[in-house]
Amino acid sequence: MKDTDSRDLFLNPVTDQIVPKYSMVVKIPICIRDIKRKAINMEYSSMEEYKTDVDLMFKNCIMYNIGVEGIWFRDEAQR
C-alpha cells in the first residue's frame, strides 16, 4: 500500500496544524503508519479489521476534501 502512495499522502497522521480543522471533520483519523504499527503489533484479529482501517483512511480523505479544491485528493483516495 505504501509503495503505491508515491507522494506519501496517506503515510503520516494528519494534524490540525497541517490541515486546518481536520479533527472537526474526521473523528477517527488513521494513516498507513498507524495501520503498519497495528499490523506489526498483531492488533488485528482478522483481515476484515485491517480492511476496515484501510477503508476508513480513504473515507476520511474523501469526507474532508470536499468541493472543487479537494477533487485531486478524492481521486487519489479512490485510486
DSSP file (Angstrom, degrees, kcal/mol; ACC not computed):
  #  RESIDUE AA STRUCTURE BP1 BP2  ACC     N-H-->O    O-->H-N    N-H-->O    O-->H-N    TCO  KAPPA ALPHA  PHI   PSI    X-CA   Y-CA   Z-CA
    1    1 A M    >>        0   0    0      0, 0.0     4,-0.6     0, 0.0     3,-0.5   0.000 360.0 360.0 360.0 -43.8    0.0    0.0    0.0
    2    2 A K  G >4  +     0   0    0      1,-0.2     3,-1.1     2,-0.2     6,-0.2   0.882 360.0  58.8 -63.0 -37.2    2.8    2.4    0.9
    3    3 A D  G 34 S+     0   0    0      1,-0.3    -1,-0.2     3,-0.0     3,-0.1   0.806 104.5  49.8 -63.8 -29.6    4.5    1.7   -2.4
    4    4 A T  G <4 S+     0   0    0     -3,-0.5     2,-1.0     1,-0.2    -1,-0.3   0.567  95.6  75.2 -85.5  -7.9    1.5    2.9   -4.4
    5    5 A D    X<  +     0   0    0     -3,-1.1     3,-2.2    -4,-0.6    -1,-0.2  -0.588  60.0 167.0 -98.8  68.1    1.3    6.1   -2.3
    6    6 A S  T 3  S+     0   0    0     -2,-1.0    -1,-0.2     1,-0.3    -2,-0.1   0.708  74.2  47.3 -62.2 -22.9    4.3    7.7   -4.1
    7    7 A R  T 3  S-     0   0    0     -3,-0.2    -1,-0.3     0, 0.0    -2,-0.1   0.342 106.8-124.5 -99.0   6.0    3.5   11.2   -2.6
    8    8 A D    <>  +     0   0    0     -3,-2.2     4,-0.5    -6,-0.2     3,-0.3   0.840  58.5 149.5  54.6  37.5    3.1    9.8    0.9
    9    9 A L  T  4 S+     0   0    0      1,-0.2    -1,-0.1     2,-0.1    -3,-0.1   0.835  77.6  29.7 -66.0 -32.6   -0.4   11.4    1.1
   10   10 A F  T  4 S+     0   0    0      1,-0.1    22,-3.5    -5,-0.1    23,-0.3   0.339  97.6  91.2-110.9   4.4   -1.6    8.7    3.5
   11   11 A L  T  4 S+     0   0    0     -3,-0.3    22,-2.3    20,-0.2    23,-0.2   0.927  83.9  40.4 -70.1 -47.8    1.6    7.7    5.3
   12   12 A N  S  < S-     0   0    0     -4,-0.5    20,-0.1    20,-0.1    18,-0.1  -0.628  93.0 -87.7-108.3 159.3    1.6   10.0    8.3
   13   13 A P        -     0   0    0      0, 0.0     2,-0.5     0, 0.0    -1,-0.1  -0.313  40.2-126.9 -60.2 145.0   -1.1   11.2   10.7
   14   14 A V        -     0   0    0     -4,-0.1     2,-0.3     4,-0.1    -4,-0.0  -0.840  30.0-170.9 -94.8 129.1   -3.0   14.3    9.7
   15   15 A T     >  -     0   0    0     -2,-0.5     4,-3.1     1,-0.1     3,-0.4  -0.757  37.4-113.2-115.6 164.3   -3.0   17.1   12.3
   16   16 A D  T  4 S+     0   0    0     -2,-0.3     5,-0.2     1,-0.2    -1,-0.1   0.771 117.6  60.5 -66.0 -24.7   -4.9   20.4   12.5
   17   17 A Q  T  4 S+     0   0    0      1,-0.1    -1,-0.2     3,-0.1    -3,-0.0   0.860 113.8  35.1 -69.2 -34.6   -1.5   22.2   12.1
   18   18 A I  T  4 S+     0   0    0     -3,-0.4    -2,-0.2     1,-0.3    -1,-0.1   0.893 134.8  23.3 -82.7 -44.6   -1.1   20.5    8.7
   19   19 A V  S >< S-     0   0    0     -4,-3.1     3,-1.8     0, 0.0    -1,-0.3  -0.919  92.4-124.3-128.4 102.3   -4.7   20.5    7.7
   20   20 A P  T 3  S-     0   0    0      0, 0.0    -3,-0.1     0, 0.0    -4,-0.1  -0.145  87.6  -1.0 -53.2 134.2   -6.9   23.2    9.4
   21   21 A K  T >> S+     0   0    0     -5,-0.2     3,-0.9     1,-0.1     4,-0.9   0.641  84.3 139.4  63.6  18.8  -10.0   21.9   11.3
   22   22 A Y  H X>  +     0   0    0     -3,-1.8     4,-3.3     1,-0.3     3,-1.1   0.911  69.3  53.9 -57.6 -43.5   -9.3   18.3   10.2
   23   23 A S  H 34 S+     0   0    0      1,-0.3    -1,-0.3    -4,-0.2    -2,-0.0   0.694 100.7  60.8 -69.0 -17.3  -10.3   17.0   13.7
   24   24 A M  H <4 S+     0   0    0     -3,-0.9    -1,-0.3     1,-0.1    -2,-0.2   0.777 117.9  29.2 -76.3 -25.7  -13.6   18.8   13.4
   25   25 A V  H << S+     0   0    0     -3,-1.1     2,-0.7    -4,-0.9    -2,-0.2   0.840 118.4  54.1 -98.7 -45.8  -14.5   16.7   10.3
   26   26 A V     <  +     0   0    0     -4,-3.3    -1,-0.2    -5,-0.2    34,-0.0  -0.838  55.8 176.6-101.0 112.3  -12.6   13.5   10.9
   27   27 A K  S    S+     0   0    0     -2,-0.7    -1,-0.2     1,-0.2    -4,-0.1   0.736  77.3  37.9 -88.2 -24.9  -13.4   11.9   14.2
   28   28 A I  S    S-     0   0    0     28,-0.1    -1,-0.2     2,-0.0    32,-0.1  -0.735  79.3-169.6-128.0  82.8  -11.3    8.7   13.8
   29   29 A P        +     0   0    0      0, 0.0     2,-0.3     0, 0.0    28,-0.1  -0.412  11.1 167.2 -74.1 149.2   -8.1    9.5   12.0
   30   30 A I        -     0   0    0     26,-0.1     2,-0.3    27,-0.1    30,-0.1  -0.973   9.2-176.1-157.4 149.9   -5.8    6.8   10.7
   31   31 A C     >  -     0   0    0     -2,-0.3     4,-2.4   -20,-0.1   -20,-0.2  -0.847  45.5 -92.6-140.4 174.3   -2.9    6.6    8.3
   32   32 A I  H  > S+     0   0    0    -22,-3.5     4,-2.9    -2,-0.3     5,-0.2   0.892 123.8  55.9 -59.5 -40.1   -0.6    4.0    6.8
   33   33 A R  H  > S+     0   0    0    -22,-2.3     4,-2.3   -23,-0.3    -1,-0.2   0.916 109.3  46.4 -59.7 -43.2    1.9    4.4    9.7
   34   34 A D  H  > S+     0   0    0    -23,-0.2     4,-2.5     2,-0.2    -1,-0.2   0.913 113.1  49.1 -64.2 -43.0   -0.9    3.6   12.2
   35   35 A I  H  X S+     0   0    0     -4,-2.4     4,-2.2     2,-0.2    -2,-0.2   0.913 111.4  49.3 -63.7 -43.3   -2.0    0.6   10.2
   36   36 A K  H  X S+     0   0    0     -4,-2.9     4,-2.9     2,-0.2     5,-0.2   0.925 110.7  50.2 -62.1 -44.7    1.5   -0.7    9.9
   37   37 A R  H  X S+     0   0    0     -4,-2.3     4,-2.3     1,-0.2    -2,-0.2   0.919 111.1  49.0 -59.7 -44.2    2.1   -0.4   13.6
   38   38 A K  H  <>S+     0   0    0     -4,-2.5     5,-3.2     1,-0.2     6,-0.5   0.880 112.4  48.4 -63.9 -37.4   -1.1   -2.2   14.4
   39   39 A A  H ><5S+     0   0    0     -4,-2.2     3,-1.3     3,-0.2    -2,-0.2   0.929 111.9  48.1 -68.3 -44.7   -0.2   -5.0   12.0
   40   40 A I  H 3<5S+     0   0    0     -4,-2.9    -2,-0.2     1,-0.3    -1,-0.2   0.887 113.2  48.2 -62.1 -39.0    3.3   -5.4   13.4
   41   41 A N  T 3<5S-     0   0    0     -4,-2.3    -1,-0.3    -5,-0.2    -2,-0.2   0.359 112.9-122.0 -83.9   6.4    1.9   -5.4   17.0
   42   42 A M  T < 5 +     0   0    0     -3,-1.3    -3,-0.2    -5,-0.1    -2,-0.1   0.876  63.0 146.1  55.4  42.6   -0.7   -8.0   15.8
   43   43 A E      < +     0   0    0     -5,-3.2     2,-0.5    -6,-0.1    -4,-0.2   0.543  46.4  86.0 -85.0  -8.8   -3.6   -5.8   16.9
   44   44 A Y        -     0   0    0     -6,-0.5     3,-0.1     1,-0.1     4,-0.0  -0.821  54.4-172.2 -93.9 127.7   -5.7   -7.1   14.0
   45   45 A S  S    S+     0   0    0     -2,-0.5     2,-0.3     1,-0.2    -1,-0.1   0.518  73.2  13.5 -94.2  -5.4   -7.6  -10.2   14.8
   46   46 A S  S  > S-     0   0    0      1,-0.1     4,-1.5     0, 0.0     3,-0.3  -0.986  74.3-111.5-159.1 161.9   -8.8  -10.6   11.2
   47   47 A M  H  > S+     0   0    0     -2,-0.3     4,-2.9     1,-0.2     5,-0.2   0.803 116.2  63.8 -65.3 -28.7   -8.2   -9.3    7.7
   48   48 A E  H  > S+     0   0    0      2,-0.2     4,-2.2     1,-0.2    -1,-0.2   0.889 100.6  50.2 -63.5 -39.3  -11.6   -7.7    7.9
   49   49 A E  H  > S+     0   0    0     -3,-0.3     4,-1.8     2,-0.2    -1,-0.2   0.912 111.7  48.5 -64.3 -42.0  -10.4   -5.4   10.8
   50   50 A Y  H  X S+     0   0    0     -4,-1.5     4,-2.3     1,-0.2    -2,-0.2   0.942 111.6  49.3 -60.6 -48.5   -7.4   -4.5    8.7
   51   51 A K  H  X S+     0   0    0     -4,-2.9     4,-3.0     1,-0.2     5,-0.2   0.869 106.4  57.0 -60.4 -38.2   -9.6   -3.7    5.7
   52   52 A T  H  X S+     0   0    0     -4,-2.2     4,-2.3     1,-0.2    -1,-0.2   0.912 108.5  46.3 -60.7 -43.2  -11.9   -1.6    7.9
   53   53 A D  H  X S+     0   0    0     -4,-1.8     4,-2.2     2,-0.2    -2,-0.2   0.912 112.8  49.2 -66.6 -42.0   -8.9    0.6    8.8
   54   54 A V  H  X S+     0   0    0     -4,-2.3     4,-1.7     2,-0.2    -2,-0.2   0.942 112.9  47.4 -62.1 -47.0   -7.7    0.9    5.2
   55   55 A D  H  X S+     0   0    0     -4,-3.0     4,-2.7     1,-0.2    -1,-0.2   0.897 110.3  53.4 -60.5 -40.3  -11.3    1.8    4.1
   56   56 A L  H  X S+     0   0    0     -4,-2.3     4,-2.8    -5,-0.2    -1,-0.2   0.894 104.3  55.7 -61.9 -41.0  -11.5    4.3    6.9
   57   57 A M  H  X S+     0   0    0     -4,-2.2     4,-1.5     1,-0.2    -1,-0.2   0.923 113.3  40.1 -58.3 -45.7   -8.3    6.0    5.9
   58   58 A F  H  X S+     0   0    0     -4,-1.7     4,-2.2     2,-0.2    -2,-0.2   0.875 113.7  53.4 -74.1 -36.9   -9.6    6.6    2.4
   59   59 A K  H  X S+     0   0    0     -4,-2.7     4,-2.8     1,-0.2    -2,-0.2   0.895 106.4  54.0 -63.0 -39.8  -13.1    7.5    3.5
   60   60 A N  H  X S+     0   0    0     -4,-2.8     4,-2.4     2,-0.2     5,-0.2   0.920 108.8  49.0 -59.0 -44.5  -11.6   10.2    5.8
   61   61 A C  H  X S+     0   0    0     -4,-1.5     4,-2.3    -5,-0.2    -2,-0.2   0.926 113.7  45.4 -61.5 -46.3   -9.8   11.7    2.9
   62   62 A I  H  < S+     0   0    0     -4,-2.2    -2,-0.2     1,-0.2    -1,-0.2   0.893 113.4  50.4 -65.4 -40.4  -12.9   11.8    0.8
   63   63 A M  H  < S+     0   0    0     -4,-2.8    -2,-0.2     1,-0.2    -1,-0.2   0.886 115.5  41.4 -67.3 -39.7  -15.0   13.2    3.6
   64   64 A Y  H  < S+     0   0    0     -4,-2.4     2,-1.7     1,-0.2    -2,-0.2   0.903 105.1  65.4 -75.7 -40.5  -12.6   16.0    4.4
   65   65 A N  S  < S+     0   0    0     -4,-2.3    -1,-0.2    -5,-0.2     9,-0.2  -0.540  71.4 156.4 -90.2  75.7  -11.7   17.0    0.9
   66   66 A I        +     0   0    0     -2,-1.7     4,-0.4    -3,-0.2     3,-0.1  -0.461  35.8  28.5 -93.7 168.5  -15.0   18.3   -0.4
   67   67 A G  S >  S-     0   0    0      1,-0.2     3,-1.0     2,-0.2     4,-0.3  -0.030 106.1 -53.5  76.1 179.9  -15.6   20.8   -3.2
   68   68 A V  G >  S+     0   0    0      1,-0.2     3,-1.5     2,-0.2     4,-0.3   0.874 131.6  59.5 -62.1 -40.1  -13.6   21.5   -6.3
   69   69 A E  G 3  S+     0   0    0      1,-0.3    -1,-0.2    -3,-0.1     4,-0.2   0.699 106.2  48.9 -66.7 -17.5  -10.4   22.2   -4.4
   70   70 A G  G <> S+     0   0    0     -3,-1.0     4,-2.5    -4,-0.4    -1,-0.3   0.391  78.9 100.2-100.4   3.3  -10.5   18.6   -3.0
   71   71 A I  H <> S+     0   0    0     -3,-1.5     4,-2.6    -4,-0.3     5,-0.2   0.880  80.3  52.4 -60.8 -40.4  -11.0   16.7   -6.2
   72   72 A W  H  > S+     0   0    0     -4,-0.3     4,-2.1    -3,-0.2    -1,-0.2   0.928 111.8  46.4 -62.3 -44.6   -7.4   15.7   -6.6
   73   73 A F  H  > S+     0   0    0     -4,-0.2     4,-2.3     2,-0.2    -2,-0.2   0.906 112.5  50.0 -64.2 -42.1   -7.3   14.3   -3.1
   74   74 A R  H  X S+     0   0    0     -4,-2.5     4,-2.3     1,-0.2    -2,-0.2   0.913 109.8  51.5 -62.5 -41.8  -10.6   12.5   -3.5
   75   75 A D  H  X S+     0   0    0     -4,-2.6     4,-1.8    -5,-0.2    -1,-0.2   0.897 109.3  50.1 -62.0 -40.3   -9.3   11.0   -6.8
   76   76 A E  H  < S+     0   0    0     -4,-2.1    -1,-0.2     2,-0.2    -2,-0.2   0.906 110.7  49.5 -64.4 -41.0   -6.2    9.8   -5.1
   77   77 A A  H  < S+     0   0    0     -4,-2.3    -2,-0.2     1,-0.2    -1,-0.2   0.889 113.1  46.4 -64.7 -38.7   -8.2    8.1   -2.3
   78   78 A Q  H  <        0   0    0     -4,-2.3    -1,-0.2     1,-0.3    -2,-0.2   0.789 360.0 360.0 -75.1 -27.0  -10.4    6.4   -4.8
   79   79 A R     <        0   0    0     -4,-1.8    -1,-0.3    -5,-0.2    -2,-0.2   0.500 360.0 360.0 -65.3 360.0   -7.5    5.3   -6.9
